Amino acid sequence: MNLVEKFQKVLITGGAGFIGSNYVHYALNQHPTWEIVVIDKLTYAGNLDNLKDVSDRITFIQGDIANPEDVEKAVNGVDAILNFAAESHVDRSLRDPIPFIRTNIEGTLLLLEAARKHQVKRFLHVSTDEVYGDLVGSDRHSLESDPLAPRSPYAASKAGAEHLVFSYGISYGLDVVITRGSNTYGLYQYPEKIIPLFITNALESKSLPIYGDGSAVRDYLYVEDHCSGIDIVLHAGTSGHAYNLGARMEVNGIEVAKTILGLLDCPESLMQAVSDRPGHDYRYSVDPSATETLGWQRQWDFQRGMAQTVAWYKQNWDWWQAVKSKKVFQEHYNEWYNK
């Protein structure tokens, strides 16, 4: 889809994280005239190595969106904000929800205030399908008009942020749009999430820890498709609206594990059941029709996307081994899987 260029200087928050860094690469390819500013706190999940091949083409600010001075510095002069910055792991939110409230809600509020002050043309907030809650026991797909029913501190913080975003559209006339993406996978994903965790464990001949009976279903979306959807909503979405981004491909945990083991020619005996996550949502599925009417279509099916992802982790041992060797990863892994 050919998009008319609307912006000159764009702020990407959380741009050293998984989806954010992928979007930086996507935007530099699709919008070569953009001046891109990235702000990232560089928490455990932020990694400057994700941007090292484009570091000379962006302005990077190490900063916290929940810090007013950092936000002011980052927002000054931009005409669009894409808010990827978030604490995003459900398991960590169950252990310590406070950072999720600070970053996901307070940080979003500070960005919105700065956007209002600086008369930013458009504010795009990257949210999640988890705000809809659990669809287990039904065959329906979540619509943007559905009530939000978050069931974890992470999902609740994202839902709270959404309400703030829409309130700034209504109360102050700020041009706001929201994307609600389904479970995303691909290169540069921190290996606490299921797909990179399973891939890297299999490469190390370690067990693949599967919650409960492995029947929890997710709609897995390849990261490049997620980025293209965000980009279309940024340019063509109607102000004040949310847009679902999903692949229309529901896959359970057992299928994820078997797909990865098959691609790596590893035995299925590496699969290991572990204690289920508290309050585990067993099915998410969104209807992306509204985004499709803007001209978006996913390009990657699950098998092709997984093959690409597995190949990347096989080729980038140094990247993920450096991540997994750190104390913050080891402590989390031992707490959740080595019980």
N, C-alpha and C positions, 0 to 999 in steps of 0.2 A: 504494500500500500504506500503510495507517495503522499507524504505529509508536508503541508505547507509549514515552513519554519516560522515559529512564533517567538522563539527565545534566543537570547544572545549569551547570557551568563547564568549558569544553572548551579545551584547548590545541591549536592548529593550527600545526605547525612548517612553515617554508617557505611561509607563507601569502601572501607577496607574489610568489610565482612563478606559473607557468602554471596547473597543476592546483590548487595550493593556493588561489590567489585565487579561482578559479572555485568551489571548494568553500566558501570563506567566504561568497560570495554565495548559494550554494545553501542553506547551513545557516541563514543569517539569514532566508531565506524559509521554509524548512521547520520551523525550530526557533526561533521568535521569542523564546522565554523563555530561550534559552541566553545565558550570559555567555561571550563568545569572546575568548580571548587568542591573539594571533598573534606568533610569534617568527620573524624572518627576518634573515639576515646581510646582505641586500641586496648580494649578489655581482652580477656583470654581468647575470645572468638574473632577479634580483629587482627589482621595480619598484613603488614606492609608488603610482604612478599607477593600478596595477591595483586599488587599494583606496580611492581617493580619494572615491568616491561612498558609501562605508560607513564612513569613518574615524571618524565620531562614534558608531558603534555597536559598535566593538571596542576592545580594549586592545592597542596595538602595542608590541612590544619589539624594538629592533634588537639582535640578538645572534646568537651562534654556538652551534649545538648541540654543538660540540666544545669549548666552554669551560664548565667546571663551574659557575662563578659565574653565567653567563647562564642555564644550564639550571635551576639552583636557583631563580632569580628567576622563571622562566617557569612551572615546574611547581608551585610552592607554591599549594595550595588548589584545584587542578583535579581533576576526577574522571574525565576521559578525555583521552587524548593521541592525536592523529592525526598520524603522522610523514610529512609530504610532503617534508621538507627533504632535498635530495640534489643532488649533482653528477650530471648526467644525460645529457651528450652523448658518445656513443661516440667521435666523432672527437677531441674534446678529451682523452678518457681515453687514447687511443693516443699522444698527444703528451706528456702529463704526468699519469700516474696518481696521483700523491701526493695531490692534493686530494680525489680520489675515496675513497681509503682513510680520510683524516682525517674527512671529513664523513659518508660513507655507512656506515662501520664504527665508527670511534671515536665519532662523534656519536650514532649509534644506541645504542651501549653506555652512554654517559652518560645518555641519556634513559631507558633501561631501569633503570639504577641509581636514578635519581631517582623513577621510577614505583614501584619497589619500596619505596624509603624513605618515600614519601608515601602508599603504599597506594592508588594510582590504581586505579579500578574496571576500566578497560579500556584496553589499548594496541593501537592499530591501526597497522600498518606498511604503507605504500604501496610495493609492489615493482613488478616488471615481468615481462612474458613473456620477456624476454631471458635470464632465468636458466635457461630450458630449453635454450638453444642452438639450433642450426640444424636445421630439419626438411626441408631441401631433399632432393629425391629420394623423398619419401614423401607420402602424402595423409592422414596421420593428424593429429590435433590433440592438443596437449599437455594432459595431465591433471595435477591437483594431486598425484597420487601418483607422477608421473614423477620420476626422479632429476634433479638440477640439473646442467647441463653448460654453464656460461657460457664464452664464447669471447672476450670483450674485458675489459679492466680494469674498465670500467664494470659490465658484467654480473657479473663476479666479485665486485666490491665489494657489489653488491646481494644476491648469493647469500650472501656472508659475513654480511651484516647479518641476513638471514633466519635463518640458523643461530643467531645470537645471540638473536634474538627468541624462537624456539622453545625455546632452552635456558633462558631465564628463565621460560617457562611450565612447563617440566618441573622445573627445579631449585628454583624459588622459589614456584611456584604463581601467578605473575602471569597475569592474564587477558589473553591475547594472540590477535590474529587478523591475518592478512596478506591483502592483495589483490594479485593479479598482473595488472596491466592491460596490454592490448595498445596499439599505437601510437595515441596520442591527439592530437586536433587541435581547434582552435576559437579563440575570442577570447583575447587576451592571451598568445599563445604566442610566445616569443622567436624571431626569424626566422633562427636558425641551423638549425632543423629544416626538413624538406623542404617541408611544405605552406605555412607562412608565408613561407619563403624564395622558393618558386616564385611565390606570389601577389604579394609585394612586388616581386620582380624583374620580373614581367610588367607590373605597374603602372608600372614605370620603363622599360619597353621594353628590359630587359636579358635576357641569355640565362638559361635555366633549366638549371643544371648537373646532369646525370644520371650517377650512378655506373655505370661499365661499360656493359652493354647495357640497363640499366633493367628487368631482369626480376626484381629482388628484390621479394618479396611481403611485405606487411604486412597485418594485420587492423585497419583503421582504425576507431577508436572516437571518436565525438563526445564532447567534454568533459562536457557535461551528463549524458550516459548514464554516463560514468565516475564522476561525482560521486554520482549516484543509487545506483550499485552500491556504492560505498564506504560510503554512508550506511546502506544495508540491511545490509551486513556488520557495520558498527559496532553496529547494534542487534540483529541476529538471527543473526549468525554464531556457530558453535560454537567455544568457546575452544580454542586449540591447532590450529586449522585454517587452511589457505590457501584462497583463493577466486579463481578466474580471472574476469576481466572482459574479454570480447571481443564483437565485433559480428557474428561469423560472416560477414564480408565481406572476402575477400582481394583486394587490389588491388596491382598492380605499379607501379613508378616511372613507366613510360611512361603508364599510365592516369591516374595522379595529374596528371602534366603536361598531358595532353590535356584532362582535365576542367577544370582551372584555366584553360587557354588558351581553351577553349570558353566558359566562363562570362564571361570578360573580352573575348571577341571579338578575341583576339590570334592571330597566325599560328603554326602549329606549327614554323615555321623558327626560333623562339626556343629550341627544345630543343637542347641541346648536350651531347654525351657528354664526360665527363671521366674521369680515371684512377680505377679502382675503389678503394674503401676496403680497406685491408689486412685480411685475415681476415674479409671481409664475409659475414655470415649472410644467406642468400638466401631463407629462409622462416621466418616465425613464424606460428603459428596455435594458439589455445587453445580448449578446450572449456569454455564457461561454464555448463554444466548445473548444477553445484553451487550457483552463485549464483542461477540461475533457480529452483531449488527453494525459495529463500528468498522468492521473489516478485518478483525483478528481471527486467525485460525492457528491452532497448534500445528507444528511441523514434525514433531518427534513423537513416535509411539514408544511404549515402555521398553520393548526389547532393544530398539535402536538406541534410545537414550541411555539405557543401562550399559550397553556395549561400549558406548562412547565414554561413559563415566568410569567404568572399570578400566578401560585402556588408559585414561588419564592418571588414575591412582597408581597403576602399574608403572607408569613412566615418571612418576613424581614421588618416589619413595622418600627423598630427602625432605620434601615439604611436609608430608604427614607424619613421618617419624619424628621430626623436630617438634611437632605439635603434641604427639602422644607421649613424648618423653617428659613433658613438663608436669610439675607437681599438681597443677590445677586439674589436668586431665586424669592423672592417676588417682587422685583422691576421689573424684567423682565416680570413676569407673569402679573402684573398690567398694564404694558405699552402695552402689546400685546393683552390681552384678556379682561381687565376691562375698556374698552373705553366707 
